[in-house]
Amino acid sequence: MRPLFFLICSLLIGTTLFSQTLFTKSKPIVTSKVKIETVKDSTIKNKFVQINLKGQKGFAIDMVQIIEQVARTEESVILFYKDSKVVQKILVPFWIKHLIPTAEIFDLNKDGIPDIKCRIFTGGNGTAALLNYKVFLISQQSKYRVLSFVDFSSEKEYDINGDGIAEIIGCSTTNYNGHNYWIFNLYNWVNNTLQTVSKTYDYPIWTLVDNKTNKVIAKDIPADIRMTTLRAFPNEYFVK
C-alpha cells in the first residue's frame, strides 16, 4: 500500500513530493577535513599542491598532487599516487592559484568509498568574486573521476530526502523585473555523471540577492518563469 500511496500523492501534486524548501532546512552531509599543502619545488614555476591521505580510512591511494601547467591556458594536472607511484593522471581545465587550502572528505554517492572536494576561487571582482570552482575527486575503487563546475555557491552538500546520497547545489544568477536573484538547482552523482534532480525537490528556487533576504525563497516568481532557469548541468560542467 505504501508505494501506491506515494504514487497517488505524486500524481496529486505533480512530479514532486516536496514543496519548495531551502536546502539549509535539510541535513548537511558530514565531512572530515584534510589540509592541502603547498609544495616548494624550484623546478616547477606554477603552483604545486598535494593532499596527503595516509592514515585516512577507505582510500586506495595515499597522495593526490595538483600541478598548474605552465605552457597551457588555465589547465592543471592531477596525479594520484599509491606507494610513491603514479597510478592515474588527469588533465583538468582550471588553475589552482586561489585554492582554499582545506579539502573535505565524504561519501558523495553512498558507495562506501570516500570522495574528496576542493574549492578554488576564480579571483574576480564584485559579484564575480563569489565565483568558485567546485572540484570533486570521486572514487571508483582504484580509479578516480574528476567532476568540476563554476558556481556562485559556497554551500555544503545536503541530504534532502535522507537517503545518504548528497544533493549537490548549483547556483547561478538572473535578473527579473529589475531585481537580481540567486538561482539554485540540485544534482546527484549517478552512473558516473551529474544528473539533475531539481524537479524532484520542486527546484529551481530563487532567492533575492540581498544581505537580508538571500536565504528566503522568492515566492512571487511565476512558475513558468522559474522553470526557465532549470539547468541540466551547472556552468562549465566538466567530468573526466
C-alpha positions in Angstrom: 0.0 0.0 0.0 2.8 2.4 0.8 4.2 2.6 -2.8 0.7 3.2 -4.1 0.2 6.0 -1.5 3.3 7.8 -2.6 2.4 7.4 -6.3 -1.0 8.9 -5.7 0.5 11.8 -3.7 2.9 12.4 -6.5 0.2 12.5 -9.1 -1.8 14.9 -7.0 0.9 17.5 -6.6 2.8 17.0 -9.8 6.2 15.4 -10.3 7.4 16.0 -6.8 6.6 15.0 -3.2 8.4 18.2 -1.9 7.1 21.7 -1.6 9.7 24.4 -2.1 12.1 24.3 0.8 15.6 25.9 1.1 18.3 23.2 1.2 19.5 24.6 4.5 16.4 23.2 6.2 17.8 19.7 5.4 20.6 17.7 6.9 24.1 18.6 5.7 26.4 15.8 4.6 29.0 15.2 7.4 32.6 15.8 6.2 36.1 15.5 7.6 38.8 17.9 6.6 42.4 17.5 5.4 45.0 20.2 4.8 46.1 20.9 1.2 49.8 21.6 1.4 51.7 23.9 -1.0 54.8 22.2 -2.3 58.0 24.2 -2.7 59.8 23.0 -5.8 62.2 25.3 -7.7 61.9 23.2 -10.9 58.1 23.9 -11.1 57.2 27.5 -11.9 53.5 27.4 -11.2 51.5 26.4 -8.1 52.0 22.8 -6.9 49.9 21.4 -4.0 49.3 18.0 -2.5 46.8 16.2 -0.3 48.3 13.6 2.0 45.8 10.7 2.5 48.0 8.5 4.6 46.1 7.5 7.7 42.7 8.4 6.1 40.4 5.4 6.1 38.9 3.8 3.0 41.3 5.2 0.3 43.0 3.0 -2.3 45.5 5.9 -2.8 47.7 7.7 -0.4 48.5 11.0 -2.1 47.0 13.5 -4.6 49.1 16.2 -6.3 47.8 19.1 -8.4 50.2 21.0 -10.6 49.4 24.0 -12.8 50.6 23.7 -16.3 52.9 26.5 -17.3 52.6 26.2 -21.1 48.8 25.8 -21.1 45.9 28.2 -20.6 44.2 27.6 -17.3 45.0 23.9 -17.0 46.3 21.7 -14.3 47.3 18.1 -14.0 46.1 15.9 -11.1 48.3 13.0 -10.1 47.1 10.1 -8.0 49.7 8.2 -6.0 49.9 4.8 -4.4 53.1 3.7 -2.6 55.0 6.6 -4.3 53.9 5.5 -7.8 51.6 7.5 -10.1 48.6 5.3 -10.7 46.4 7.8 -12.5 46.8 11.2 -14.3 44.0 13.6 -15.3 44.3 17.0 -17.1 41.7 19.4 -15.9 40.6 22.9 -17.2 41.3 25.1 -14.3 44.2 26.7 -12.3 44.6 26.5 -8.6 46.0 29.9 -7.8 43.2 30.7 -5.3 42.7 27.2 -4.0 41.2 27.1 -0.5 43.8 25.1 1.5 41.4 22.6 3.0 39.8 19.6 1.3 36.7 17.9 2.5 36.3 14.1 2.6 32.9 12.4 2.5 31.0 9.7 0.6 29.3 11.6 -2.2 27.2 8.8 -3.7 26.8 6.3 -0.8 29.1 3.6 -2.4 31.1 3.2 0.8 34.2 4.8 -0.6 35.3 8.3 0.5 35.5 11.1 -2.1 37.3 14.5 -2.0 36.0 18.0 -2.5 38.1 21.2 -3.1 37.1 24.7 -3.9 39.0 27.3 -6.0 38.1 31.0 -6.2 38.3 32.5 -9.7 39.7 35.8 -8.5 37.1 38.1 -10.0 35.7 41.5 -8.7 32.3 42.4 -7.3 29.7 39.6 -7.6 32.2 37.7 -9.8 34.5 37.4 -6.7 32.0 34.9 -5.3 32.5 32.6 -8.3 34.4 29.4 -7.4 35.3 26.0 -9.0 33.8 23.2 -7.1 36.0 20.2 -7.7 35.1 16.6 -6.7 37.5 13.7 -6.9 35.2 10.7 -7.0 36.5 7.3 -6.2 35.7 4.2 -8.3 37.6 1.5 -6.5 41.2 2.1 -7.7 40.3 4.8 -10.2 39.0 8.4 -9.9 36.7 10.6 -11.8 37.1 14.4 -11.7 33.9 16.4 -11.6 34.0 20.3 -11.6 31.9 23.3 -12.4 31.9 27.0 -11.8 29.4 28.2 -9.2 28.3 31.1 -7.0 27.5 28.9 -4.0 29.9 28.1 -1.2 27.3 25.9 0.3 27.8 22.4 1.6 26.1 19.4 0.1 22.8 18.4 1.7 20.9 15.1 2.1 17.4 16.5 1.4 15.5 13.2 1.4 17.6 11.3 4.0 18.8 8.6 1.6 22.5 9.2 2.3 23.2 10.5 -1.2 24.4 14.1 -1.4 22.3 16.7 -3.2 24.9 18.9 -5.0 23.9 22.5 -5.2 24.4 24.6 -8.3 24.0 28.4 -8.0 23.7 31.0 -10.8 22.2 34.5 -11.1 19.5 36.2 -13.1 17.7 39.5 -13.3 13.9 39.7 -13.3 11.7 42.8 -13.1 14.7 44.9 -12.1 15.9 42.6 -9.2 18.8 40.2 -9.1 18.2 36.7 -7.9 20.2 33.7 -7.0 19.1 30.5 -8.8 19.6 27.2 -7.1 19.5 23.8 -8.9 20.1 20.4 -7.4 22.1 17.4 -8.7 23.1 13.9 -7.8 26.1 11.9 -9.0 24.7 8.8 -10.6 26.2 6.3 -13.1 29.4 8.4 -13.5 27.7 11.6 -14.4 25.9 14.5 -12.8 22.1 14.2 -13.1 19.6 17.0 -12.3 17.1 16.2 -9.5 15.7 19.7 -9.4 12.2 18.7 -10.4 12.1 16.0 -7.7 12.5 18.6 -5.0 10.5 21.4 -6.6 13.6 23.3 -7.7 15.0 25.5 -9.1 14.4 28.0 -6.3 15.0 31.7 -6.5 16.2 34.0 -3.6 16.7 37.7 -3.8 20.3 38.9 -3.9 20.1 40.9 -0.7 22.0 40.7 2.6 18.8 40.3 4.5 16.8 38.0 2.2 19.3 35.9 0.2 18.2 32.8 2.3 14.5 33.5 1.8 12.7 31.8 -1.2 11.1 34.3 -3.6 7.5 33.1 -3.6 6.3 35.7 -6.1 8.1 34.3 -9.1 5.6 32.7 -11.6 6.2 29.0 -12.1 6.7 29.3 -15.8 9.4 32.0 -15.3 11.1 30.0 -12.5 11.3 26.9 -14.7 13.1 28.7 -17.5 16.1 28.6 -15.1 16.1 24.8 -14.7 19.6 23.6 -15.7 20.5 20.1 -16.8 24.2 20.9 -15.8 25.9 23.7 -13.9 28.1 26.3 -15.6 31.3 25.0 -17.1 30.5 21.4 -16.2 33.4 19.1 -16.7 33.8 15.4 -16.0 36.6 13.1 -16.9 
